[in-house]
Amino acid sequence: MAKRKTFDVQLFKTYINARLESDLISDDAKDAFVSSLEYVLEETGNYNGFRYIYKDDERPCLDDPIDRIIGNVCNPKWTRSHELNRNYF
């Protein structure tokens, strides 16, 4: 049997998305998964964005209009772990 020179990008994306959703994977590993997946998706023309997975209802930006007026649009509770909980389209 001849070896394949390509791989299924959609299958790779599904595999990485499952790892990014897991609470058992370290942030460093998730960071490597994100970097690898984004590279493959960009190089193959398959990048369609991502969405955050809100497990504890923390959002990257606050919705309070007062916070926006005084410039506090970043949520201090938003951590690297929150940033890496993603699902790619």
MMTF fields as JSON, N, C-alpha, C and O atoms, coordinates in Angstrom:
{
  "mmtfVersion": "1.0.0",
  "mmtfProducer": "UNKNOWN",
  "numBonds": 355,
  "numAtoms": 356,
  "numGroups": 89,
  "numChains": 1,
  "numModels": 1,
  "chainsPerModel": [1],
  "groupsPerChain": [89],
  "chainIdList": ["A"],
  "bondAtomList": [4, 2, 8, 6, 12, 10, 16, 14, 20, 18, 24, 22, 28, 26, 32, 30, 36, 34, 40, 38, 44, 42, 48, 46, 52, 50, 56, 54, 60, 58, 64, 62, 68, 66, 72, 70, 76, 74, 80, 78, 84, 82, 88, 86, 92, 90, 96, 94, 100, 98, 104, 102, 108, 106, 112, 110, 116, 114, 120, 118, 124, 122, 128, 126, 132, 130, 136, 134, 140, 138, 144, 142, 148, 146, 152, 150, 156, 154, 160, 158, 164, 162, 168, 166, 172, 170, 176, 174, 180, 178, 184, 182, 188, 186, 192, 190, 196, 194, 200, 198, 204, 202, 208, 206, 212, 210, 216, 214, 220, 218, 224, 222, 228, 226, 232, 230, 236, 234, 240, 238, 244, 242, 248, 246, 252, 250, 256, 254, 260, 258, 264, 262, 268, 266, 272, 270, 276, 274, 280, 278, 284, 282, 288, 286, 292, 290, 296, 294, 300, 298, 304, 302, 308, 306, 312, 310, 316, 314, 320, 318, 324, 322, 328, 326, 332, 330, 336, 334, 340, 338, 344, 342, 348, 346, 352, 350],
  "bondOrderList": [1, 1, 1, 1, 1, 1, 1, 1, 1, 1, 1, 1, 1, 1, 1, 1, 1, 1, 1, 1, 1, 1, 1, 1, 1, 1, 1, 1, 1, 1, 1, 1, 1, 1, 1, 1, 1, 1, 1, 1, 1, 1, 1, 1, 1, 1, 1, 1, 1, 1, 1, 1, 1, 1, 1, 1, 1, 1, 1, 1, 1, 1, 1, 1, 1, 1, 1, 1, 1, 1, 1, 1, 1, 1, 1, 1, 1, 1, 1, 1, 1, 1, 1, 1, 1, 1, 1, 1],
  "groupList": [{"groupName": "MET", "atomNameList": ["N", "CA", "C", "O"], "elementList": ["N", "C", "C", "O"], "formalChargeList": [0, 0, 0, 0], "bondAtomList": [1, 0, 2, 1, 3, 2], "bondOrderList": [1, 1, 2], "singleLetterCode": "M", "chemCompType": "L-PEPTIDE LINKING"}, {"groupName": "ALA", "atomNameList": ["N", "CA", "C", "O"], "elementList": ["N", "C", "C", "O"], "formalChargeList": [0, 0, 0, 0], "bondAtomList": [1, 0, 2, 1, 3, 2], "bondOrderList": [1, 1, 2], "singleLetterCode": "A", "chemCompType": "L-PEPTIDE LINKING"}, {"groupName": "LYS", "atomNameList": ["N", "CA", "C", "O"], "elementList": ["N", "C", "C", "O"], "formalChargeList": [0, 0, 0, 0], "bondAtomList": [1, 0, 2, 1, 3, 2], "bondOrderList": [1, 1, 2], "singleLetterCode": "K", "chemCompType": "L-PEPTIDE LINKING"}, {"groupName": "ARG", "atomNameList": ["N", "CA", "C", "O"], "elementList": ["N", "C", "C", "O"], "formalChargeList": [0, 0, 0, 0], "bondAtomList": [1, 0, 2, 1, 3, 2], "bondOrderList": [1, 1, 2], "singleLetterCode": "R", "chemCompType": "L-PEPTIDE LINKING"}, {"groupName": "THR", "atomNameList": ["N", "CA", "C", "O"], "elementList": ["N", "C", "C", "O"], "formalChargeList": [0, 0, 0, 0], "bondAtomList": [1, 0, 2, 1, 3, 2], "bondOrderList": [1, 1, 2], "singleLetterCode": "T", "chemCompType": "L-PEPTIDE LINKING"}, {"groupName": "PHE", "atomNameList": ["N", "CA", "C", "O"], "elementList": ["N", "C", "C", "O"], "formalChargeList": [0, 0, 0, 0], "bondAtomList": [1, 0, 2, 1, 3, 2], "bondOrderList": [1, 1, 2], "singleLetterCode": "F", "chemCompType": "L-PEPTIDE LINKING"}, {"groupName": "ASP", "atomNameList": ["N", "CA", "C", "O"], "elementList": ["N", "C", "C", "O"], "formalChargeList": [0, 0, 0, 0], "bondAtomList": [1, 0, 2, 1, 3, 2], "bondOrderList": [1, 1, 2], "singleLetterCode": "D", "chemCompType": "L-PEPTIDE LINKING"}, {"groupName": "VAL", "atomNameList": ["N", "CA", "C", "O"], "elementList": ["N", "C", "C", "O"], "formalChargeList": [0, 0, 0, 0], "bondAtomList": [1, 0, 2, 1, 3, 2], "bondOrderList": [1, 1, 2], "singleLetterCode": "V", "chemCompType": "L-PEPTIDE LINKING"}, {"groupName": "GLN", "atomNameList": ["N", "CA", "C", "O"], "elementList": ["N", "C", "C", "O"], "formalChargeList": [0, 0, 0, 0], "bondAtomList": [1, 0, 2, 1, 3, 2], "bondOrderList": [1, 1, 2], "singleLetterCode": "Q", "chemCompType": "L-PEPTIDE LINKING"}, {"groupName": "LEU", "atomNameList": ["N", "CA", "C", "O"], "elementList": ["N", "C", "C", "O"], "formalChargeList": [0, 0, 0, 0], "bondAtomList": [1, 0, 2, 1, 3, 2], "bondOrderList": [1, 1, 2], "singleLetterCode": "L", "chemCompType": "L-PEPTIDE LINKING"}, {"groupName": "TYR", "atomNameList": ["N", "CA", "C", "O"], "elementList": ["N", "C", "C", "O"], "formalChargeList": [0, 0, 0, 0], "bondAtomList": [1, 0, 2, 1, 3, 2], "bondOrderList": [1, 1, 2], "singleLetterCode": "Y", "chemCompType": "L-PEPTIDE LINKING"}, {"groupName": "ILE", "atomNameList": ["N", "CA", "C", "O"], "elementList": ["N", "C", "C", "O"], "formalChargeList": [0, 0, 0, 0], "bondAtomList": [1, 0, 2, 1, 3, 2], "bondOrderList": [1, 1, 2], "singleLetterCode": "I", "chemCompType": "L-PEPTIDE LINKING"}, {"groupName": "ASN", "atomNameList": ["N", "CA", "C", "O"], "elementList": ["N", "C", "C", "O"], "formalChargeList": [0, 0, 0, 0], "bondAtomList": [1, 0, 2, 1, 3, 2], "bondOrderList": [1, 1, 2], "singleLetterCode": "N", "chemCompType": "L-PEPTIDE LINKING"}, {"groupName": "GLU", "atomNameList": ["N", "CA", "C", "O"], "elementList": ["N", "C", "C", "O"], "formalChargeList": [0, 0, 0, 0], "bondAtomList": [1, 0, 2, 1, 3, 2], "bondOrderList": [1, 1, 2], "singleLetterCode": "E", "chemCompType": "L-PEPTIDE LINKING"}, {"groupName": "SER", "atomNameList": ["N", "CA", "C", "O"], "elementList": ["N", "C", "C", "O"], "formalChargeList": [0, 0, 0, 0], "bondAtomList": [1, 0, 2, 1, 3, 2], "bondOrderList": [1, 1, 2], "singleLetterCode": "S", "chemCompType": "L-PEPTIDE LINKING"}, {"groupName": "GLY", "atomNameList": ["N", "CA", "C", "O"], "elementList": ["N", "C", "C", "O"], "formalChargeList": [0, 0, 0, 0], "bondAtomList": [1, 0, 2, 1, 3, 2], "bondOrderList": [1, 1, 2], "singleLetterCode": "G", "chemCompType": "PEPTIDE LINKING"}, {"groupName": "PRO", "atomNameList": ["N", "CA", "C", "O"], "elementList": ["N", "C", "C", "O"], "formalChargeList": [0, 0, 0, 0], "bondAtomList": [1, 0, 2, 1, 3, 2], "bondOrderList": [1, 1, 2], "singleLetterCode": "P", "chemCompType": "L-PEPTIDE LINKING"}, {"groupName": "CYS", "atomNameList": ["N", "CA", "C", "O"], "elementList": ["N", "C", "C", "O"], "formalChargeList": [0, 0, 0, 0], "bondAtomList": [1, 0, 2, 1, 3, 2], "bondOrderList": [1, 1, 2], "singleLetterCode": "C", "chemCompType": "L-PEPTIDE LINKING"}, {"groupName": "TRP", "atomNameList": ["N", "CA", "C", "O"], "elementList": ["N", "C", "C", "O"], "formalChargeList": [0, 0, 0, 0], "bondAtomList": [1, 0, 2, 1, 3, 2], "bondOrderList": [1, 1, 2], "singleLetterCode": "W", "chemCompType": "L-PEPTIDE LINKING"}, {"groupName": "HIS", "atomNameList": ["N", "CA", "C", "O"], "elementList": ["N", "C", "C", "O"], "formalChargeList": [0, 0, 0, 0], "bondAtomList": [1, 0, 2, 1, 3, 2], "bondOrderList": [1, 1, 2], "singleLetterCode": "H", "chemCompType": "L-PEPTIDE LINKING"}],
  "groupTypeList": [0, 1, 2, 3, 2, 4, 5, 6, 7, 8, 9, 5, 2, 4, 10, 11, 12, 1, 3, 9, 13, 14, 6, 9, 11, 14, 6, 6, 1, 2, 6, 1, 5, 7, 14, 14, 9, 13, 10, 7, 9, 13, 13, 4, 15, 12, 10, 12, 15, 5, 3, 10, 11, 10, 2, 6, 6, 13, 3, 16, 17, 9, 6, 6, 16, 11, 6, 3, 11, 11, 15, 12, 7, 17, 12, 16, 2, 18, 4, 3, 14, 19, 13, 9, 12, 3, 12, 10, 5],
  "groupIdList": [1, 2, 3, 4, 5, 6, 7, 8, 9, 10, 11, 12, 13, 14, 15, 16, 17, 18, 19, 20, 21, 22, 23, 24, 25, 26, 27, 28, 29, 30, 31, 32, 33, 34, 35, 36, 37, 38, 39, 40, 41, 42, 43, 44, 45, 46, 47, 48, 49, 50, 51, 52, 53, 54, 55, 56, 57, 58, 59, 60, 61, 62, 63, 64, 65, 66, 67, 68, 69, 70, 71, 72, 73, 74, 75, 76, 77, 78, 79, 80, 81, 82, 83, 84, 85, 86, 87, 88, 89],
  "secStructList": [7, 7, 7, 7, 1, 7, 7, 7, 2, 2, 2, 2, 2, 2, 2, 2, 2, 2, 2, 2, 2, 7, 1, 1, 1, 7, 2, 2, 2, 2, 2, 2, 2, 2, 2, 2, 2, 2, 2, 2, 2, 2, 2, 6, 6, 7, 7, 7, 7, 3, 3, 3, 7, 7, 1, 1, 1, 7, 7, 1, 5, 7, 7, 7, 2, 2, 2, 2, 2, 2, 6, 7, 7, 5, 7, 6, 6, 7, 7, 2, 2, 2, 2, 2, 7, 3, 3, 3, 7],
  "xCoordList": [0.845, 0.0, 0.903, 1.866, 0.58, 1.347, 1.016, -0.123, 2.027, 1.814, 1.096, 1.35, 0.196, -0.486, 0.457, 1.229, 0.391, 1.22, 0.401, 0.929, -0.862, -1.738, -2.477, -2.436, -3.155, -4.007, -5.287, -5.353, -6.29, -7.613, -7.601, -7.538, -7.662, -7.606, -8.826, -8.696, -9.989, -11.201, -11.101, -11.537, -10.535, -10.343, -9.347, -9.547, -8.277, -7.29, -7.942, -7.686, -8.789, -9.486, -10.415, -10.477, -11.125, -12.01, -11.202, -11.615, -10.072, -9.185, -8.71, -8.766, -8.242, -7.735, -8.866, -8.684, -10.027, -11.163, -11.513, -11.826, -11.461, -11.758, -10.728, -11.076, -9.466, -8.412, -8.565, -8.337, -8.946, -9.096, -10.263, -10.256, -11.253, -12.416, -12.148, -12.862, -11.142, -10.845, -10.248, -9.426, -10.674, -10.093, -8.855, -8.2, -8.53, -7.402, -6.109, -5.052, -6.192, -5.027, -4.45, -5.202, -3.132, -2.491, -2.618, -2.822, -2.493, -2.531, -1.379, -1.551, -0.219, 0.917, 0.63, 0.953, 0.03, -0.319, -1.399, -1.33, -2.397, -3.458, -2.882, -3.304, -1.925, -1.285, -0.596, -0.673, 0.072, 0.729, -0.303, -0.093, -1.415, -2.48, -3.042, -3.239, -3.302, -3.847, -2.882, -3.296, -1.625, -0.622, -0.545, -0.515, -0.514, -0.431, -1.666, -1.561, -2.831, -4.066, -4.208, -4.564, -3.937, -4.059, -3.101, -3.449, -1.899, -0.947, -1.505, -1.504, -1.977, -2.505, -3.717, -3.824, -4.634, -5.836, -5.498, -6.079, -4.578, -4.177, -3.477, -3.772, -2.555, -1.787, -2.653, -2.337, -3.734, -4.591, -5.828, -6.664, -5.941, -7.089, -8.381, -9.465, -8.279, -9.453, -9.766, -10.615, -9.099, -9.357, -10.665, -10.825, -11.603, -12.905, -13.222, -14.386, -12.204, -12.402, -12.676, -12.637, -12.956, -13.235, -14.195, -14.465, -14.699, -15.515, -14.957, -14.377, -15.14, -14.73, -15.781, -16.972, -15.32, -16.207, -16.31, -15.342, -17.456, -17.656, -18.14, -19.337, -17.214, -17.573, -18.07, -18.928, -17.548, -17.927, -18.568, -18.638, -19.026, -19.709, -18.827, -19.348, -17.501, -16.596, -16.428, -16.261, -16.472, -16.32, -15.047, -14.635, -14.415, -13.173, -13.395, -12.502, -14.562, -14.856, -16.143, -17.077, -16.172, -17.348, -18.419, -18.11, -19.665, -20.773, -21.33, -22.257, -20.784, -21.289, -20.902, -19.715, -21.886, -21.574, -20.664, -19.871, -20.767, -19.908, -18.453, -17.57, -18.198, -16.832, -16.292, -15.113, -17.133, -16.695, -16.357, -15.406, -17.131, -16.891, -15.551, -14.805, -15.237, -13.976, -12.806, -11.678, -13.069, -11.992, -11.68, -10.73, -12.441, -12.215, -12.998, -14.018, -12.53, -13.254, -12.72, -13.359, -11.586, -11.044, -11.448, -11.337, -11.908, -12.341, -11.111, -10.407, -10.835, -9.65, -9.728, -8.704, -10.925, -11.069, -10.775, -10.676, -10.635, -10.346, -8.881, -7.998, -8.616, -7.254, -6.79, -7.544, -5.558, -5.01, -5.826, -6.048, -6.268, -7.097, -8.389, -8.832, -8.992, -10.21, -9.91, -10.685, -8.798, -8.399, -8.213, -8.471, -7.767, -7.468, -8.664, -8.579, -9.759, -10.974, -11.689, -12.502, -11.377, -11.855, -12.437, -12.185, -13.222, -13.726, -13.605, -14.215, -12.817, -12.595, -13.686, -14.157, -14.078, -15.106, -14.454, -15.14],
  "yCoordList": [-1.165, 0.0, 1.246, 1.324, 2.205, 3.446, 4.34, 4.386, 5.04, 5.962, 7.217, 7.709, 7.726, 8.982, 10.148, 10.145, 11.128, 12.328, 13.483, 14.576, 13.26, 14.29, 13.729, 12.528, 14.612, 14.132, 14.951, 16.011, 14.46, 15.075, 16.252, 16.055, 17.474, 18.678, 18.752, 19.159, 18.37, 18.42, 17.451, 17.767, 16.289, 15.311, 15.85, 15.686, 16.492, 17.108, 18.198, 18.287, 19.026, 20.091, 19.504, 20.021, 18.449, 17.786, 17.248, 17.375, 16.658, 16.116, 17.236, 17.092, 18.349, 19.465, 20.109, 20.421, 20.315, 20.907, 20.098, 20.673, 18.777, 17.926, 18.139, 18.144, 18.317, 18.547, 19.918, 20.059, 20.921, 22.268, 22.36, 23.201, 21.512, 21.522, 20.78, 20.979, 19.942, 19.108, 19.918, 20.81, 19.592, 20.201, 19.437, 19.85, 18.336, 17.499, 17.836, 17.292, 18.724, 19.107, 20.411, 21.338, 20.489, 21.694, 22.871, 22.69, 24.074, 25.278, 25.302, 25.755, 24.822, 24.793, 23.877, 24.215, 22.725, 21.806, 22.416, 22.315, 23.049, 23.692, 24.8, 24.977, 25.543, 26.603, 26.021, 26.596, 24.893, 24.227, 23.716, 23.817, 23.17, 22.71, 23.873, 23.751, 25.008, 26.194, 26.647, 26.895, 26.752, 27.211, 26.275, 26.728, 24.98, 23.992, 24.028, 24.036, 24.05, 24.044, 25.315, 25.246, 26.465, 27.711, 27.735, 28.239, 27.196, 27.133, 26.273, 26.689, 25.08, 24.163, 24.774, 24.724, 25.353, 25.936, 27.111, 27.237, 27.958, 29.098, 28.633, 29.122, 27.692, 27.218, 26.492, 26.488, 25.884, 25.127, 25.915, 25.406, 27.154, 27.971, 27.556, 27.828, 26.902, 26.403, 27.149, 26.705, 28.275, 29.005, 29.78, 30.623, 29.484, 30.146, 30.744, 31.006, 30.962, 31.556, 30.532, 29.324, 31.051, 30.197, 30.927, 32.117, 30.183, 30.781, 30.31, 29.228, 31.138, 30.724, 29.789, 29.909, 28.866, 27.976, 28.545, 28.5, 29.07, 29.705, 28.67, 28.395, 28.1, 27.055, 27.623, 27.022, 28.754, 29.33, 30.705, 31.491, 30.98, 32.221, 33.453, 34.566, 33.288, 34.435, 34.867, 34.027, 36.15, 36.712, 37.556, 38.111, 37.66, 38.444, 39.927, 40.609, 40.428, 41.841, 41.981, 41.193, 42.974, 43.211, 43.928, 44.701, 43.666, 44.276, 45.505, 46.135, 45.856, 46.997, 48.303, 48.565, 49.123, 50.385, 51.313, 52.051, 51.287, 52.137, 51.718, 52.569, 50.407, 49.923, 50.379, 50.716, 50.391, 50.839, 52.327, 52.755, 53.109, 54.553, 54.849, 55.707, 54.146, 54.421, 53.622, 53.743, 52.813, 52.118, 50.723, 50.108, 50.201, 48.84, 47.845, 47.32, 47.584, 46.649, 45.228, 44.288, 45.057, 43.709, 43.171, 43.859, 41.954, 41.3, 40.743, 39.905, 41.18, 40.683, 39.192, 38.574, 38.612, 37.172, 36.325, 35.101, 36.965, 36.243, 35.835, 36.692, 34.529, 34.013, 33.347, 33.227, 32.924, 32.18, 30.915, 30.533, 30.27, 29.064, 29.372, 28.591, 30.515, 30.918, 31.171, 30.782, 31.816, 32.155, 30.915, 30.943, 29.837, 28.614, 27.663, 26.663, 27.959, 27.151, 27.632, 28.555, 26.997, 27.42, 26.253, 25.085, 26.611, 25.642, 26.286, 27.323, 25.67, 26.216, 25.761, 24.625, 26.675, 26.367, 25.716, 25.378],
  "zCoordList": [0.0, 0.0, 0.0, 0.763, -0.857, -0.934, 0.259, 0.725, 0.735, 1.857, 1.373, 0.274, 2.211, 1.901, 2.143, 3.102, 1.282, 1.447, 1.988, 2.188, 2.225, 2.767, 3.966, 4.231, 4.688, 5.772, 5.762, 5.138, 6.447, 6.479, 7.457, 8.671, 6.925, 7.745, 8.671, 9.826, 8.188, 9.016, 10.194, 11.301, 9.957, 11.029, 12.063, 13.266, 11.59, 12.47, 13.324, 14.525, 12.698, 13.416, 14.477, 15.592, 14.152, 15.123, 16.305, 17.458, 16.014, 17.051, 17.985, 19.206, 17.41, 18.213, 19.009, 20.186, 18.395, 19.109, 20.357, 21.399, 20.256, 21.415, 22.515, 23.696, 22.143, 23.141, 23.796, 24.997, 23.022, 23.567, 24.54, 25.439, 24.371, 25.259, 26.567, 27.55, 26.583, 27.745, 28.898, 28.688, 30.106, 31.309, 31.774, 32.731, 31.114, 31.521, 30.789, 31.107, 29.815, 29.019, 29.574, 29.875, 29.711, 30.266, 29.296, 28.096, 29.845, 29.015, 28.015, 26.883, 28.418, 27.496, 26.308, 25.169, 26.57, 25.485, 24.594, 23.369, 25.213, 24.419, 23.552, 22.409, 24.084, 23.31, 22.079, 20.993, 22.243, 21.115, 20.108, 18.899, 20.601, 19.707, 18.891, 17.682, 19.561, 18.881, 17.786, 16.654, 18.118, 17.158, 15.947, 14.803, 16.213, 15.133, 14.247, 13.021, 14.872, 14.104, 13.273, 12.096, 13.867, 13.111, 11.926, 10.858, 12.104, 10.995, 9.861, 8.702, 10.198, 9.167, 8.477, 7.251, 9.257, 8.662, 7.745, 6.667, 8.155, 7.318, 6.04, 4.95, 6.182, 5.023, 3.998, 2.808, 4.452, 3.531, 3.099, 2.351, 3.571, 3.199, 3.872, 3.356, 5.014, 5.724, 7.011, 7.784, 7.259, 8.502, 8.389, 7.506, 9.296, 9.313, 10.676, 10.981, 11.494, 12.804, 13.892, 13.663, 15.086, 16.23, 17.154, 16.993, 18.119, 19.172, 20.498, 20.595, 21.522, 22.861, 23.445, 23.158, 24.263, 25.002, 26.414, 27.172, 26.764, 28.071, 29.076, 29.163, 29.831, 30.787, 32.109, 32.755, 32.513, 33.805, 33.633, 34.578, 32.443, 32.094, 32.235, 32.317, 32.264, 32.23, 30.778, 29.894, 30.536, 29.204, 29.151, 30.17, 27.965, 27.887, 28.139, 28.643, 27.799, 28.008, 28.804, 28.652, 29.636, 30.46, 29.647, 28.741, 29.976, 29.253, 29.951, 29.442, 31.104, 31.861, 31.155, 30.962, 30.768, 30.071, 30.873, 30.288, 32.198, 33.029, 32.861, 32.753, 32.84, 32.635, 31.282, 31.166, 30.274, 28.947, 28.957, 28.303, 29.693, 29.758, 30.416, 29.943, 31.505, 32.207, 31.635, 32.113, 30.621, 29.925, 30.417, 29.933, 31.359, 31.844, 30.995, 31.44, 29.781, 28.924, 29.053, 28.58, 29.67, 29.858, 31.227, 32.241, 31.23, 32.45, 33.178, 32.616, 34.401, 35.118, 35.456, 35.749, 35.419, 35.692, 34.45, 34.545, 33.294, 32.052, 32.065, 32.087, 32.05, 32.179, 30.894, 29.928, 30.902, 29.759, 29.514, 28.365, 30.575, 30.434, 29.695, 28.853, 30.014, 29.312, 27.832, 26.958, 27.567, 26.198, 25.33, 24.127, 25.946, 25.184, 25.056, 24.343, 25.726, 25.553, 24.301, 24.348, 23.188, 21.869, 21.101, 21.398, 20.107, 19.145, 17.774, 17.512, 16.902, 15.565, 14.611, 14.675, 13.72, 12.708, 11.502, 10.537]
}
